[in-house]
Amino acid sequence: MSAQTADFDAIIIGGGHNGLVCAGYLAKAGLRVVVLERRSFVGGATATEELFPGFRVSSCSYLCHILQAKIIDDFRLRDYGFEVYHLDPGRMQPYPDGRALLTWDSLEKTQASIARFSQRDADAFPRWMEFWQRAASLYYPYFLKSPPSMSQVMADAESRGEGEFLRRLLKVSMTELVSEYFEDEAIRGAFINAQDVGNPSAAGSAWCYAHIRSDLFSRPEDVGIVKGGMGSIANCLAASVQDLGVDIQVDSHVAEIVVRQGQVAGIRLVDGSEISSRLVISNADPKTTFLQLTDRSQLPDGFTDQVGGLKTNAGYLKFHMALSRLPDFSHYFHDDYDPRYLAYMKICPSVEYFAKSWRDAEQGRPPEQPVMEVQIPTVYDPTLTQSGQHVLSVWGLYAPVKLAQGTWDERRSEVAENLIEVLCQYATDLRDCIVDYSLLTPVDIERRVGMTDGNIRHLDMIPNQLLSERPLNGWSDYGTPIDGLYLCGAGTHPGGEVTGAPGHNAAEVILKSIPS
C-alpha cells in the first residue's frame, strides 16, 4: 500500500488526551490524521459525564496537576476555553478525633497547621519538601523525552552530584521516609503515598512517587480543578486539533489492527469496514493493543507472553455522589471555615491505615477502611450542577482487580455503602445530602473506558515498569515489533496521569521515522 492510496497518513486508536495530543503534533507536521474513538465522546479517562440528571462529574481522572505546559501552550488550550481553579489550600485532611490539617501554597501557613499536631514535624516540613524537589528533579527532565535507561538516569545524577541521593531514592520506602521526617502518626498518615506500588513499606516506593511529585515543576496556574470537569481538557484539545485538520470520528470501535507482511496497513472496525493508513498509533493500553487488537501470528515468538506478564495489579475505586447540599465539615474549623477547604480532602489517619487498605486489596478483599482522596469540585466550579447542589467524588485506594469472594457486580452496592459509612465518620449528615450515587469498580472502569483490569495508568507504575522498561525493555521507544505500529498511551513513558507527555513523545519519534 502506498501513501498515495491510503485513506489517511496516520490513524490514532482512542480519543483519550494522549491520542489527541499525538494527533495534533502529527497534523502540525502536515500529516492527514484520523482519531477513532469507541465511545460517543472524546476523552477516555479524561472525561466529564452527566452520571445523574443535572449533575456532571469528572468520571475518572479528577485533578489537573501535571499536564505539561508545552502542550497547553502548543495547542493554545486557554484560547479554546481551558480554565483551572487553583486550590489553596491544596488539601484538607480531617481526622476521626476532630482535628484537621490544611496544606497551603504558603510554607509558613502549612507549618502553622502542622504545628497543631507537632512542632517538631512543622520544623521538618521544609526539609520534606526539599527532598521531593530533589527527587522530582531526577525524574521530571525526562518527561518530554524518549525514555532513558536507569543507567542513563544514574549517570546524569552522578554528573550533578546527586548519585548517592538517587541510589537511596531507589531503595527507600515511603514508610521509612515519613517516619524519618515526622514523629506524629497523623502527620505521617497525611504524607504517606505509595501509588501503584501499594505497599508503603516496599523498597522503591519513594522512587515511583517521584513521578507524581514532578508536579512541583508545574505552573501554579495549571494546577487545580478544571472548570467544567476534566473532560474540558479533552474537549479543548479536540477543538484545537480539529482546527489543525485532524478528523475525529466517535462511535468508531476498532476491532483489529490490519497487518500485511509485517507492515501495518490500517484498521478494521467492528462493523467490518476498513480504513487504510501507513501508520497506526494505539492509545489503548499495551495488553489491549497486542492481546486483543493484533493478530498474534504477526508478532515475534514469545512477545504476547511478555505482554501478558505485564503488571496491572493496582486497582482503584471511583465513587460519585450527587448531593442536594454541602455536607457539614465546619466542626473541623470552628470560626475559620471556608467551604472551599473541601475541594480536595484525604482520608488516611495513619501509615497503618494506608498499609491495611493495600493488604486487604492484595488479598482480594474490598478494604474495610479505604484510603480516600475526596473531591467536591463544586465549591469552586458552579458549572457542574445547579446552585446549592454539589457533586462529591472519591478515588478509593485500593481495590482488588479480582475479588476473592463473589464478583464486583454482586458486591458493588455493599462496597458503596461501606464507602458512605466511612465518610459519615467525618461528615455525619452526609446521608441526608445524597440524591444519588454510583460506584465504578475496576471491572466498571475496564468496561467503560476500555483499560485492561481497570488500570488507570494502563500498567502499574512500579520500578520495573518505568523509563526504558515501559512497557517492555527493548520495545520502549513508542515503536512496536510491527512496522508502522506505535503506542502513545499511558502504558509508555513517562506513564500515567493527565500529562500529554506520552502523546507528545510518540509523535516526535514517529515524525523522525518518516523519510523526508
N, C-alpha and C positions, 0 to 999 in steps of 0.2 A: 504493500500500500504506500503510495507516495503522499507527500504532504499536500500535493495539489488536489488529490481525490478525497482527502479526509474531510469529514464534516466540521471538525474543529482541530486546532493545533494541540489543545490540552483539555482533558476532562477532569474535573475535580469531583470525587465521590464524597458527598457530605457537605452540607452548608453550615457547619459549625464555624466558629470565629476563625480558626486556623485555616480552614478551607477557603474562606472568603479572603483572608489576608494573602494567601498564596495566589489565589486567582487574580487579585488586584495587582500584585507585583508582576505577574506574567503578562497581564494585559498592558501594564505600563510599558513593557518591553516590546509590545506590538503583536503579541500572540492572540489568536482567536480562542477564547476560553468559555467553557460552559460549566456551571456548577449544578450538580444534580442532587437534590435534597429529597429524602424519603418522605418527610413529613410535609404538612401544608404550609409551613413557615420555616424560615432560616433560623439558625442559632444553635441547634443541637442542645448541649447542656448550658448554653448561654442564652437563656430564653425567659420571656415573661409570658405567663399564661393566666387566663381567667379560669381558675380551677373552681371557683364558686361565683354565682351570678353577682356581678358588681364588685368583685374583689379580684385584683390581679396580683400575682406573686412572681418572684424570681424562682422558677420551679426547681432549679438545680443549683448552679453557681449563684453566689449571693453577695459577693463583695468585690469591688474593683480595687485592687491594691498593687498589682504588678503588671498591668497592661503597659506594654512598652511605649515610652514617649515617642520614639521614632515612628511607630505605627500610627499613633494618634495624630501626629503631625503630617506624616506622608500621605495619609488618606483624608486629612482635614476633617477629622471627625466632629470637631466642635462646630464647624460650618454646617454640618448635617444634623446638629441637634444634640450631640453628646454633652451631657452635663453631669457633674458629680457633686454631691453634697459631702463636703469634707467633715469628718466626725471629730469632734473634740468636746468631751473625752472620746478617745478611740474605743474604750471598752469599759463596761461596768461589770464587776464580779460580786454578786450577792452571796452571802454565806448563811447556812441554816441558823446560826446564832444571832442573826440580825445585823451583823456588820456588813460593810460593803467596801470594795476597793475600786477606785477610779484611776485609769491611766490616761494621762493628758499629753498633748504636744509638749507642754512645758515640763522639763525635767524636775524643776523645783516643786511644781504642783503635784506631780506623781510621787515625789519623795514625801511630801506632806501627807498624802493619802496612805502611803506605806507605813509611815511613822506611827499611825494609829494602831498598827499591829506590832511593829518592831522598829525602833530607831536604828538598830544595827543594820537591818535589812534596807532601810531607807538610805543609809550611808553607802550600802553596797550597790544600790541600783545603778548609779552612773557606770560603775565598772562592768556590770552585767550588760548594759547597752554597748559599751565599748567592745566587749567580747564579740557580740553579734555583728557589730560593724566590721570588725576584723574578719570574722568568719564569712560573712556575706561577700566581702571584698575578694575572697578567694574563689568564689563561685560566679558572682554576677558578671564579671568581664567576659564570660563565655556565652552569655545568653543569646546574643545575636551573631554567633559564630558557629561553624561546623563543630561537632563535638570533639573535644580533646580527649586524649587518653589520660588516665590517672597519673602516669609518669610525666606527661607534659605539664599537668597542673602542679605536680610536685616540683618540677624543675623551675617553673615560673615563680612558685612560692619561695624556693631557695634563693632565687635571684633577687627577691625583695626582702630577704632576711626573715621570711615567715615559715621556713621549712619546719622548724620544731613545733610551731603553733599548729600547722596543718597536720603533722603526724599525730598530735594529741587529739585534734578535732576528729580525725578518722577513727579513733579508738574510744573516746569518752562517750558515756551515755548521758542522756538528758537528766536522769535521776541523780547521777554524780554531780552534774553541773549545778542544778538548782540547790542541791544540798551543800555544795561548796560556797555558793554565793549567799544563800538565805538560811536563816535559822527557824523562822516561823513557818509551820506547816501550811497555814492558809496562804501565805505568800508563795511558798513552793508550788502549791496547787494552782495558783494563778498563772505561773510561768512555765509549768510543765507542758510539753507538747512533743509527741513523737510521730505525728503524721502517719504515713503508711507503714512505718516500722512497727507501730502498735505498742510493743513492749518498751516502756520508757527506760528500762534498765539495760536494753540491748546496746552492745558496742556499735558505734557508728550512727546511732540515732541523732546525735548532735549534728553530724555532717549532713544528714538528709534535711534537717531543719534549716540549715544554712540556705537552701534553695528558697524556702518561704521567706526567710529574713532578708532576702535580696530586695524586698520591698522598702528597705531602709534607703535605697537609692532611687525610689520613685519620687516624682514631683508631688508635693503635697496636694496640688490641685487635681491630681489624677487618682487620688486615694479616697475611697469612701463609698457611699451608697449612690448608685446611678439613678438619676431621675427617670422614672418610667420602668424601672427594673433592669436587670442585666440584659434582657432582650433588646434594650435600646442600643447596646454596643453592636450587636449583630445587625440590627436594622440600619444603623448609621453606616456600618461597613458595607452592607448590601447596596445602599443607595450610592455610596461613593464609588464602589467598583462597577456598578451598572453604568454610571456616568463615564467610566473608563472603557466601556464596551463589553463588559462581562455579561453573558447570558445566564440568568438564574432560572432554573426550572424546578419548581416544587412539585410534590406528589409524584416524584420520579424515583421509583425504587429500583436500585441496581441489583440484578440477580447474579451477574457474572462478569468478571473481567475477561475480555476476549484476548487470547494469546495465540499467535500463529508462528510456529518455528522459532520459539524463544523470544519473539518480539511482540510487545503489546500492540493490539490492533483496535482497541476501543472497549465498549461495554455492551452488555445485553440487559435490557430492563425486564422486570417481571412480566410485562405484557408481551414479551418476545421481540420487541423492536430493538434494533441495534443503532448505536451511534459510534462512528469511527473517529479515531484520533491516533496520532503517533505518540502521544503522551497521555498517561493516566496517572493521576495523583490521588491517592486514597487518604482521606481524612478520617476514615474508620480506624479502629484500633487494630494492631497487628494480628491478633487472633482472628478477628472478623475478616480482615483482608486476605489472609493466607489460608485459613481453615474453612471459610465459607464462600468467599467470592472468587477464589483462584483454583483452577484445575490442578490438583496436586501432582499430576504427571508432568506439569510444566516446571516444577520446582526441583532443585537438587535433592538427591537421596539424603534422607535424614533431616532435611530442613523443617518439614512440618512437625517433626518430633521436637525439635528445638523450640519452635514457636509454641507448641502445646505446653511445653515445660515452663514458659514464662509465668512469673508470679502475678496473680490477680486475686490475692487473698484478703486485701484490706477492704472491708465492706463498711458502708455507712447508711444511715437513715436520713431521709428528708421528710420533715413533718410540717404541714402548713395548717394554719388556723385562720378562719375569718372571725373577727371579733366585733361585737356591737359597740364596744368602748375599750378604752385602755385599761388593762389590769393595774391594780394598785400596788406599786412598788415604793410609794412615798415614805413608808415607815423606815426605809433604809437611810433616809436623808434628813428627816425632820424639817428644819427650816430651809435647808439648802437642797432644794429639789427642782429639777428641770426635767420634763418628760423626755427630752432628747437624750438624757442619760441612758434611756432604754433602747437606743438604736441598735446597740450591739452588746450582748452580755455573754458571759461564760459561766457555766455551771460545772465546777470542779474544785471542791473544797480541800483536796489533799492529793499528794502523789499516789497514795494507795488507792484512792477513789479512781484515779485515772488507770492505774495498773489493773484493777479489778475489772473495769469496763472492757479492757483488752482481753483479759483472761477468759471472761465469760464468752465473748465473741469467738475467741480462738477455739473454745471447746464446744462451739455450736449453739450457745445459748444467747438469746437477746439479753443484754445487760440489765440487771435489776435497777441499777443506779447509773444510767449512762452519762458520760461527759456530753455536755450540750453547748453548742455555740448558737445563741438565740438572737434573732434579729427582729426588730419591729421597725421596718423602714418608714412606715407611715408617720412616725414622729417628725420626720424631715420631709418626706415626699407625699404631698396631698393628692397626687395624680392616680394613686393605685386604688383608691376607693372613695366613697362619699365622706363628706366632712363628719367628724366624730367617730367614724368607724376606723378599724385598723386591721392590718394583717400581721401575724406573727409566724415566723418560720424557724425551725430548729434543724441544725445539722448535728446528727447524733453519731457520736463516736463510742463504740463501734458496732458493727452488725455482722454476724456470720453470713458468708455468701450462701452456705447451705446449712440449714438447721439440723441439729442432732435429733430433734423430735418434731414431727409434723412438717408442714410446708408454710411458706410465707403467706400464701393465700388463706390458709386456715388460721394463722396466728396474727394476722395484721391488726385486727381490732383489739386483741389483748395487748399487743405491744403499744399501740397508740394510746390506749387507756393508761398504761403504765407511764408513758411519757407525760401525759397530762397530770397524773398523780404526783410525779416528781416535781414538775413545775409548780404545782399547788403548794409545795413546801415553801416556796419563795413568794408567791402571789396567791393568797388564799381565796381570792374572789375570781380566779381565772375561769372556773367552770361557768360562772354566771355571765361571763362575757362571750362565750363561744357560740357562734352562729352555726358553724360547720367546720369540719376538719378532714384532712386527707393525709395518709401516711404512704410515702414511697419507700419501699424496701429495696434491697439490691436487685431483686427479681423485677420489680416495677421499673427501676431505673434502666435495666437492660431492655425491657420491653419498649419503653417509651423513647429512649434516646439511642438505643442500639449499641450500648457499650457492654462488651463481654463481662459477665459477672457483676454488672452494675458498677464496674470500676471507673470512678470518675476521672482518674488520671491515665486511663487506658491500660497501664501497667503499674504495679506497685512501685513507688519511688523509694527503693531500698538500695543499699550501697552497690550491689552488683547489677543494678538496672539503671545506672546513671551514666552520664557522659558518653564515652565511646562504646559502652556496653548497653546502650539503649537504642533500639530494642535488643539487638544481638551484637556481640563483638564480631566485627568483620562485615556487618551489614548495618552500620550505624550512621552513615552519611546520607540518609534520606533515600538512597537508592535501594534496590532490591535485586534478587537474582534474575529477575526478568527485565530485559532491556526495554526501557521506556516506562517502567512502572516505578513510582516513587511513593513515599509516605510523607505526610505533612502534619500529622496529628500529635496529640499529647503523648503517644507511645514513642515518640522520638525526642531527641534532645531539644531544649533543656527539660522537658517534661510537662506536667500538668499545671493547673491554674489558668486563669484567663490572662495570657501573656501575649499571644500572637507570634511569639518567637519561633515555634516550630514551622509555622506557615511562611514566615519571612525567610528563615534559613533554607527551607526546602526550595523555595523559589530561586534563591541565589545559586544553589547547587544545580538546579535544572537549567537555568539560563547559561551557566558556564559549560554545561554539557552539550548544548545545541551548537552545531557547526555554524560559524559566522558566514 
